[in-house]
Every structure is written in structure tokens, then in C-alpha cells.
Amino acid sequence: MLKLVLLTRQTTQRFALPFFVVAALAFILMSRTDNPWVTDARTHTLDVLAPVIDVASRPVSAVNAAVDSVNNWLAVAAENEKLRRENARLMHWQAAARQLLAENREFRGLLSSVAEPRAAFVTARIIGHSSGTFVRTAVLNAGTGDGVRVGQAVVAAHGLVGRITETARHSSRVLLLTDLNSRIPVVFESDRKPAIVSGDNSRVLSLLFTELAGNIDAGERLVTSGEGGMLPPGIPVGVVTGSQGDPPRVTPFVDPARIEHVRILDYTLPGLMQTTREAGMLEPLW
Amino acid sequence: MIEDWGGSLRRRAVSFLPLVSGVALVLVTSTPLYFGHVGDVAPRLGVTAVIFWTVYRPDLLGYGSAFCLGIVADLMTGLPLGITALVLVMVRHGVVTRRRYFLRKSFHIVWAEYALVVIAAVVIDWMLAALYLWSYPGLLVHVFQVLLTVALFPGVYWLLARCQDLVSLAGRQPAGSG
């Protein structure tokens, strides 16, 4: 009996390494082929572990916040001066925006134009990040139970953060703009020329399918075009950076590592999809 | 009889401590730290857990546990399923065959050897990424990941050593001693 147990143990030990290597490779292959079983497993795990991730993230968030506040204290004088100048400039823009808003409302009334559908939103906290070579995602503490659906836009105060790719009951995963699989239809704010911004797992984005290739000035702002009907038009995405001659790169307005709360927009074009929620309606954000 | 059963249950529960401590470390790293222009970098504390337990209690963290820890990490972080599992299984194999280089050595030597294993793990991860994505992934994030993981080693080692004390204590207590 003892001999049999020893023999079984030795055989298990001998074949454990090749067995688990083959199993891992099989899982990788299943992930590569987008097997629905993998998606389901991920969703269920997210639901179970989201409360634990939420608790685990708080001390690290507190450390990040403490480091931020020390940096803020060190730069308080320079920051104050910068904000004063920015405030003066923004007061001027506020006056111009009010005037344009009134004009716009009047023209819309005259033309009987169709109003943009308004977006409902859910506010959620970022409880986890994935960094590294493979993916750039974040985990939110709101899910299908809160009205979150796959494809919805996630925004912060300064612009677009990404899109929802996985939803569990009380949590969801956002594919960040910088992820290799992210593709967002945009337009140049100045002349409305269309393009696609794509991530490559670095901190900046690439610009694809633009008619202006080779003739793009640094500092040009990009906003969502609204093409496809899932993202509201006009959400700030990023600004063109880099020198002349190099392929244009786009720096996103939002750095997800520096924000804690986001809004998930429930934007649906009338007739395209059935609106599920009417609560929390707000005026167009941008 | 009931006391025997209680002691046995306690020892069995404590034997899961290596896997539980590994999952806890992976959970902590799901919120990466922010490093200015480098971006968000998360340490590979799952690798730390596998190295520690493979060196000091390989009987409690076998290939199956390393594989499960990797699968949990992949599910939590949104990585392609199997990537971390493969890295941790390879790390376990690399360490278990070279345990004697870690045992009965000064802390600084263990730290240096640990750094070499972390570098090897990150290189494997980088190569898997290159194959999976069929592109050349940037190196800077990986370099910072190695530096951060190695820098955090003393603190994590201390925590895991306390867990090991608990495991040893449960193993020494005779069944039924409360």
C-alpha cells in the first residue's frame, strides 16, 4: 500500500511540471482566440473579488494621495501663479462660451434642429489597475446592477478615459485609451477632419487613417466624433504632440493613474438602442 | 477524538497559508504605484511569494498552487489567462532545482539571488508578451517593475517569514493541544 502511494506521488511529481506548462499554454491559446469561457470566468472572478480589491486598493490609494499632496505642497507657489493666469484666461473664455451658447440656442430654435440625446451617467471609483506589457485596464466598483453595459464611455473631468469591456454584477473593467486594442473615432477640433486614435500600451496614442498625415501641428486637440453611436460626440481625447517629420502622437488629456472617480456614460441614440435608465440625466458634458 | 480532529483541521488550514498569502500579495499589487513619466508600475509580488515558499516550504506550494496563483492573478488583472500561471510555474521549477543556493545563506545573498530570479521572471514575461502581441514591447516599464519588486523584498520577506512561523508553529503542536 505504502509502495503504491509512493509510486503515485513520484509519478505526480514527475509529470506536474509538463502538465501545468501545457495547461498554461492551453489557457493562453484560449485567451488568444477569445474563448467565451475565459470571458465568463473573468466576469465571475471580478464579481467575487471586487470587494476585496476595493479594500486592498485603499491603502495604496492613500499612499498615492499622500505622495500627491506632498508634491502639491512643494509646488504650491508656482501652481498658485499658474492658476491665477489660467483663471484670468478662462474668465475670458467663459464670457465667449456664454455668448456662443445663447447664439447656438437661438439658431437651433430657428432651424428646428434635432437636439443631441442627453447622456445619463453613473459615478464609480477606480479600485484596480492593470499595468504592464499586455493590457491597460482599470476595474470600477459599478456593474450591471448599476446600469453599466459593455461599450459605454468612461470619462473624467478632463476627458475620455476608455470604454467598458467587461461587466459583472457590481464591478466592471475599462479598456483604457492606451491599451493596444483601443480604437476611438475622433475629429480634429479645429477643422472636424476625422481620424482614429489607437493605443499601443505606451503612455501616448497613435493617430490612424487621418487625411492630414504629415501636416498636423503639435497642439491640435482631438475630440470624439460620435461615429458608431456608442460614444457621445465632443468628449476631449488628447492633444497632438511630437515634432515635425515624426509620425504624429497624441497625449491623452486624462492620466488614469492620477484619478480616483470616473463617470460611466449611458449614451444611446434614439431608435438605435433601447434606453434602460432615465435617472441621472444631465446636460451635455462637453 | 474531537481535539485530534480540531488540531488536524487547523494544520490543514494553515497549510493553505502559502497560497492565501500569495493571493493577498497579488491583490495588493492590483493597484499599481505611479512613477511620474514612467507611468503606473506594479511590483511582481506573486513571484516573491512563489520564490519564498519554494525555498522554505516547497511541500506547501507545489506546481499546482503556483499555477492556481497565476490563474487568479491573470483573472484579476485582466491579463491573457495562463500568462502569469506559466511564469510562476517556471519560477517554481527554477527555484526548486536551485534551493541549495538560497538555504543557509545570509540575507544579502538571498536578496541578490532573489533579484536574479525576478529578472528571469520578467524576461520570460516580456518574451511571452512579444510572442502573444507579435510586437516589441517597451522595456522601461519592465526595468522599473524589477527595481520595485526587488526594493520591496525585505518588507515582503518579513511578512512571509511571519506566515512561515505560523505554519511551523501549527506543525510542531501535537494534535489536540488546542
Contacts between the chains, C-beta under 8 A, distances in Angstrom:
chain1	res1	chain2	res2	distance
A	16	B	62	6.7
A	16	B	63	4.2
A	16	B	64	7.0
A	17	B	63	5.9
A	17	B	89	7.0
A	17	B	93	5.5
A	19	B	63	7.8
A	20	B	63	4.8
A	20	B	64	6.9
A	20	B	66	7.6
A	20	B	67	4.5
A	20	B	85	7.4
A	20	B	89	4.7
A	21	B	86	6.6
A	21	B	89	6.0
A	21	B	90	7.6
A	23	B	67	6.7
A	23	B	82	7.7
A	23	B	85	7.6
A	24	B	67	6.7
A	24	B	70	7.2
A	24	B	82	4.3
A	24	B	83	7.8
A	24	B	85	4.4
A	24	B	86	3.7
A	24	B	89	6.2
A	25	B	82	6.7
A	25	B	86	6.9
A	26	B	82	7.2
A	27	B	71	7.3
A	27	B	74	7.9
A	27	B	81	4.4
A	27	B	82	3.0
A	27	B	85	6.7
A	28	B	80	5.8
A	28	B	81	7.0
A	28	B	82	4.0
A	28	B	83	6.2
A	28	B	86	7.0
A	28	B	128	7.8
A	28	B	132	7.0
A	29	B	82	8.0
A	30	B	81	6.6
A	30	B	82	7.7
A	31	B	80	3.8
A	31	B	81	4.6
A	31	B	82	6.4
A	31	B	83	8.0
A	32	B	80	6.7
A	32	B	132	6.8
A	38	B	81	5.2
A	41	B	75	6.4
A	41	B	81	7.3
A	42	B	75	5.5
A	42	B	78	7.2
A	42	B	81	7.5
A	45	B	72	7.5
A	45	B	75	4.0
A	45	B	76	6.7
A	46	B	75	7.6
A	46	B	76	7.7
A	49	B	27	7.4
A	49	B	75	7.9
A	49	B	76	5.8
A	52	B	27	5.9
A	53	B	27	6.2
A	53	B	30	5.4
A	53	B	31	7.9
A	53	B	76	6.9
A	56	B	24	7.9
A	56	B	27	4.4
A	56	B	28	5.4
A	56	B	30	6.6
A	56	B	31	7.0
A	57	B	30	6.8
A	57	B	31	4.1
A	60	B	28	6.9
A	60	B	31	4.0
A	60	B	33	7.0
A	61	B	31	6.4
A	63	B	33	7.4
A	64	B	33	6.8
A	64	B	34	5.8
A	67	B	34	7.7
A	127	B	31	7.6
A	128	B	30	4.1
A	128	B	31	5.9
A	128	B	76	7.3
A	128	B	77	7.7
A	129	B	30	7.0
A	129	B	31	6.1
A	129	B	32	5.1
A	129	B	40	5.7
A	129	B	42	7.3
A	130	B	30	7.6
A	130	B	42	7.9
A	130	B	77	4.2
A	130	B	78	4.6
A	130	B	79	6.6
A	131	B	32	4.6
A	131	B	39	6.9
A	131	B	40	4.4
A	131	B	41	6.1
A	131	B	42	5.2
A	131	B	141	7.0
A	132	B	42	6.9
A	132	B	79	7.5
A	132	B	125	7.7
A	132	B	129	7.9
A	132	B	141	6.4
A	132	B	145	7.2
A	133	B	125	7.1
A	133	B	126	6.5
A	133	B	129	3.8
A	133	B	133	7.4
A	133	B	137	4.1
A	133	B	138	7.6
A	133	B	141	6.9
A	133	B	142	7.2
A	134	B	79	5.0
A	134	B	80	6.1
A	134	B	83	6.7
A	134	B	129	5.7
A	134	B	132	6.9
A	134	B	133	7.2
A	135	B	77	7.5
A	135	B	78	5.0
A	135	B	79	6.0
A	135	B	80	8.0
A	137	B	77	7.9
A	137	B	78	4.4
A	139	B	30	7.4
A	139	B	78	7.8
A	166	B	78	7.7
A	173	B	78	5.8
A	180	B	133	6.3
A	180	B	135	7.9
A	200	B	135	7.8
A	201	B	133	7.9
A	201	B	137	6.9
A	201	B	138	7.5
A	202	B	138	6.0
A	203	B	37	7.7
A	203	B	39	5.1
A	256	B	40	7.9
A	257	B	32	7.2
A	257	B	34	4.5
A	257	B	39	6.7
A	257	B	40	4.1
A	258	B	34	6.8
